[in-house]
Amino acid sequence: MLTCGCGRWMHTEGIEERAYEDGGLQWFIRSECRGCGLKVGVDVPGGQPSQLVDRLMWTDEALHRRDRMPPYLATLVKEEVEQEARQRNIPVITYELLLQPRGGTRVEWDPEAERRLDRVPAPVRAMARIELERTAADRGLARITVSLMEEVKAKYFGMGASK
Ligand SMILES: [Zn+2]
């Protein structure tokens, strides 16, 4: 925790994920004093627990990604990811964590369903995968099939069934 010059604790306001040129990750942690309004930003190595993070935080990148999800999905993903982060004692929800499959139980994909997923545009693919695996898990299905894909696509992604 940071202490402001005025004597109050400073609160974590946001975290930006930044890439080094060598591919390493850095976090730029923004903190603010709610008493006097002083703001500071500190660079730390990414992925490491930091004293500067005073509560469970989403990085700007993860937040941005969540904001672009359909509202139904965004709410669901928020709950699931935050629950997982708490269970695993992860203080910062990153873009990468957001896109990881939840819960640890992997469902199987039919080969045809997998091929179809490969044809989904990249920006949507990770979310489509999460949504499909979640739907399958909710229903106790062990496999993701083309018909499940068609159904989920029509319902949550508004794409309709394509021929
Ligand atoms: Zn202050």
Residues whose N, C-alpha, C, O or C-beta is under 5 A from the ligand:
A	BS01	ZN	C4 G5 C6 C33 G35 C36 G37 L38
